[in-house]
Amino acid sequence: MGNVEILLILLVVGGLLALVLTRGRGRGTTAEHQLGDAEAEARRWYDRLGGQVLNLTGSDDPSKQALADAGERYNAAGSQLEQAKTAQQYRLAGDTALEGLYYVRAARTAMGMDPGPDLPGSAERSRAGSLGEEQSVDVEGRSVTGSPQPSAQNNHYYPGGMVGGRPVPAGWYSEPWWKPMLLGGVGAFGGMMVASALFSGFGAAAIGGDVMAADMGGGFDGGMDPGMDPGMDPGMDPGMDPGMDGGFDGGGMFDGGGFDFGDW
């Protein structure tokens, strides 16, 4: 084999190695960009939520409760940001902060203030819809009410979404009946009973979603899944953070594109 042939072989091998190394660096750069973008977006929502939580003071029970819930989301999102190492973890932290902004918007509405720009929606919130009128259901001897407007009676807000695999319409409720479903344990059984009664009583009053019996897939027909362990809703993610009402909107869709709180 001549020197020219050896040189050609070395050039070909060198070119292949360079191509492999270049592609590897390209993949690494893309992953780094995605991680950086996800972190920046999550921190953007987190900072905006912090600006609202730290500068607003509730003037009545509904607004105070909504701001307290927003503060919980702010603290939870901060903890998630500290622990996040992947793009998905940063997106979940952003979802948590975004949910907190829904509570801020509700608090501002309750105080008669401009709620600010619309927030990005999600498939889960769209499906759950929102309460269109005041309703009341009786569950185990107690009355649970819900309304599209806050009041001294209905002073617990929920922004709508999936809880334990069930859609919960956005609105103001007389009690945070969904919390036991998030915490699990024995309390989840009571929460599921309330959920079943609410959807048979509130479903027709929900607008903007598909909260109807035909869309429940049998989940609310008869109230409970026959094989359900009273200690845990079978549709609930066991890894859900118990400190979050609705987790991250049921692990829902994160869409922070283009939204700006500059007017707040």
Secondary structure, 3 states (H helix, E strand, C coil): CCHHHHHHHHHHHHHHHHHHHHHHHHHHHHHHHHHHHHHHHHHHHHHHHHHHHHHCCCCCHHHHHHHHHHHHHHHHHHHHHHHCCCHHHHHHHHHHHHHHHHHHHHHHHHCCCCCCCCCCCCHHHHHHCEECCCEEEEECCEEEEEECCCCCCCCEEECCEEECCEEECEEEECCCCCHHHHHCCCHHHHHHHHHHHHHHHHHHHEECCCCCHHHCCCCCCCCCCCCCCCCCCCCCCCCCCCCCCCCCCCCCCCCCCCCCCCCC
